[in-house]
Amino acid sequence: MGEEAEQIAVVKVEDSSKNNPFLKRRAQESQLKEILLWHRLRMKRSYRLSGHGKKEKNQKQITKLRRRRRLSRCGRTPRRQV
C-alpha cells in the first residue's frame, strides 16, 4: 500500500509542474543548456579529430612557405608537379 501512495504522489507532482509556467520554462532552459553543452563537446571533439591546431602540421606548412620564398628570392621558383 505504501508503494501505491508513492506513485500517486509522483503523479501529483508531475501534474502541478505541467501547470506551472515558471517550472516549465526552467525545464526548457536546462534542456537547451544540455543540448548546447553536448553540441559544444561534439564540436571540440570533431575539431580535435580533424587535426586542426596541430603544431606539426602547421610547422610543415610554414617551412614549405619559407622554402618557396627563399627560392623565389634567389630568382628561381620551384617547379610545381602537374
Phi and psi restraints in degrees (value plus and minus 20) as a CYANA .aco file:
   2 GLY   PHI     -83.7   -43.7
   2 GLY   PSI     -60.2   -20.2
   3 GLU   PHI     -83.2   -43.2
   3 GLU   PSI     -62.1   -22.1
   4 GLU   PHI     -80.0   -40.0
   4 GLU   PSI     -63.0   -23.0
   5 ALA   PHI     -82.5   -42.5
   5 ALA   PSI     -60.0   -20.0
   6 GLU   PHI     -82.3   -42.3
   6 GLU   PSI     -64.0   -24.0
   7 GLN   PHI     -80.7   -40.7
   7 GLN   PSI     -62.8   -22.8
   8 ILE   PHI     -82.5   -42.5
   8 ILE   PSI     -63.0   -23.0
   9 ALA   PHI     -80.3   -40.3
   9 ALA   PSI     -63.5   -23.5
  10 VAL   PHI     -80.7   -40.7
  10 VAL   PSI     -65.5   -25.5
  11 VAL   PHI     -80.3   -40.3
  11 VAL   PSI     -63.5   -23.5
  12 LYS   PHI     -80.7   -40.7
  12 LYS   PSI     -62.0   -22.0
  13 VAL   PHI     -83.1   -43.1
  13 VAL   PSI     -65.2   -25.2
  14 GLU   PHI     -80.1   -40.1
  14 GLU   PSI     -64.5   -24.5
  15 ASP   PHI     -81.2   -41.2
  15 ASP   PSI     -63.4   -23.4
  16 SER   PHI     -87.2   -47.2
  16 SER   PSI     -53.4   -13.4
  17 SER   PHI     -92.8   -52.8
  17 SER   PSI     -49.8    -9.8
  18 LYS   PHI     -85.5   -45.5
  18 LYS   PSI     -55.9   -15.9
  19 ASN   PHI    -100.0   -60.0
  19 ASN   PSI     -39.6     0.4
  20 ASN   PHI    -106.7   -66.7
  20 ASN   PSI      91.9   131.9
  21 PRO   PHI     -85.1   -45.1
  21 PRO   PSI     -52.8   -12.8
  22 PHE   PHI     -84.1   -44.1
  22 PHE   PSI     -66.9   -26.9
  23 LEU   PHI     -85.4   -45.4
  23 LEU   PSI     -56.9   -16.9
  24 LYS   PHI     -82.3   -42.3
  24 LYS   PSI     -65.5   -25.5
  25 ARG   PHI     -84.9   -44.9
  25 ARG   PSI     -60.6   -20.6
  26 ARG   PHI     -84.4   -44.4
  26 ARG   PSI     -58.0   -18.0
  27 ALA   PHI     -84.9   -44.9
  27 ALA   PSI     -61.8   -21.8
  28 GLN   PHI     -83.5   -43.5
  28 GLN   PSI     -62.2   -22.2
  29 GLU   PHI     -82.5   -42.5
  29 GLU   PSI     -64.3   -24.3
  30 SER   PHI     -86.0   -46.0
  30 SER   PSI     -55.5   -15.5
  31 GLN   PHI     -84.6   -44.6
  31 GLN   PSI     -64.0   -24.0
  32 LEU   PHI     -83.6   -43.6
  32 LEU   PSI     -63.8   -23.8
  33 LYS   PHI     -78.5   -38.5
  33 LYS   PSI     -62.6   -22.6
  34 GLU   PHI     -82.6   -42.6
  34 GLU   PSI     -63.0   -23.0
  35 ILE   PHI     -82.9   -42.9
  35 ILE   PSI     -65.7   -25.7
  36 LEU   PHI     -83.2   -43.2
  36 LEU   PSI     -60.8   -20.8
  37 LEU   PHI     -82.8   -42.8
  37 LEU   PSI     -65.8   -25.8
  38 TRP   PHI     -80.4   -40.4
  38 TRP   PSI     -62.6   -22.6
  39 HIS   PHI     -84.8   -44.8
  39 HIS   PSI     -62.7   -22.7
  40 ARG   PHI     -81.8   -41.8
  40 ARG   PSI     -63.8   -23.8
  41 LEU   PHI     -84.3   -44.3
  41 LEU   PSI     -58.6   -18.6
  42 ARG   PHI     -84.8   -44.8
  42 ARG   PSI     -63.2   -23.2
  43 MET   PHI     -83.9   -43.9
  43 MET   PSI     -61.7   -21.7
  44 LYS   PHI     -78.5   -38.5
  44 LYS   PSI     -64.9   -24.9
  45 ARG   PHI     -84.8   -44.8
  45 ARG   PSI     -65.0   -25.0
  46 SER   PHI     -86.0   -46.0
  46 SER   PSI     -56.7   -16.7
  47 TYR   PHI     -83.4   -43.4
  47 TYR   PSI     -62.5   -22.5
  48 ARG   PHI     -88.3   -48.3
  48 ARG   PSI     -60.7   -20.7
  49 LEU   PHI     -90.2   -50.2
  49 LEU   PSI     -50.5   -10.5
  50 SER   PHI     -97.2   -57.2
  50 SER   PSI     -23.8    16.2
  51 GLY   PHI      65.7   105.7
  51 GLY   PSI      -5.2    34.8
  52 HIS   PHI     -90.3   -50.3
  52 HIS   PSI     126.7   166.7
  53 GLY   PHI      52.3    92.3
  53 GLY   PSI      -3.3    36.7
  54 LYS   PHI    -103.1   -63.1
  54 LYS   PSI     108.3   148.3
  55 LYS   PHI     -84.9   -44.9
  55 LYS   PSI     -61.7   -21.7
  56 GLU   PHI     -79.8   -39.8
  56 GLU   PSI     -65.7   -25.7
  57 LYS   PHI     -82.2   -42.2
  57 LYS   PSI     -64.7   -24.7
  58 ASN   PHI     -82.0   -42.0
  58 ASN   PSI     -62.4   -22.4
  59 GLN   PHI     -82.5   -42.5
  59 GLN   PSI     -61.2   -21.2
  60 LYS   PHI     -79.5   -39.5
  60 LYS   PSI     -65.3   -25.3
  61 GLN   PHI     -80.5   -40.5
  61 GLN   PSI     -63.8   -23.8
  62 ILE   PHI     -82.8   -42.8
  62 ILE   PSI     -65.6   -25.6
  63 THR   PHI     -84.9   -44.9
  63 THR   PSI     -55.3   -15.3
  64 LYS   PHI     -83.4   -43.4
  64 LYS   PSI     -65.6   -25.6
  65 LEU   PHI     -84.2   -44.2
  65 LEU   PSI     -61.0   -21.0
  66 ARG   PHI     -79.9   -39.9
  66 ARG   PSI     -65.6   -25.6
  67 ARG   PHI     -80.3   -40.3
  67 ARG   PSI     -65.1   -25.1
  68 ARG   PHI     -82.0   -42.0
  68 ARG   PSI     -61.7   -21.7
  69 ARG   PHI     -85.1   -45.1
  69 ARG   PSI     -62.5   -22.5
  70 ARG   PHI     -82.5   -42.5
  70 ARG   PSI     -64.7   -24.7
  71 LEU   PHI     -86.2   -46.2
  71 LEU   PSI     -59.2   -19.2
  72 SER   PHI     -90.5   -50.5
  72 SER   PSI     -47.3    -7.3
  73 ARG   PHI     -87.3   -47.3
  73 ARG   PSI     -56.2   -16.2
  74 CYS   PHI     -95.1   -55.1
  74 CYS   PSI     -28.8    11.2
  75 GLY   PHI      81.7   121.7
  75 GLY   PSI     -18.1    21.9
  76 ARG   PHI    -152.0  -112.0
  76 ARG   PSI     118.9   158.9
  77 THR   PHI    -123.7   -83.7
  77 THR   PSI     124.0   164.0
  78 PRO   PHI     -84.7   -44.7
  78 PRO   PSI     120.5   160.5
  79 ARG   PHI     -93.1   -53.1
  79 ARG   PSI     111.7   151.7
  80 ARG   PHI    -108.5   -68.5
  80 ARG   PSI     113.6   153.6
  81 GLN   PHI     -96.2   -56.2
  81 GLN   PSI     111.9   151.9
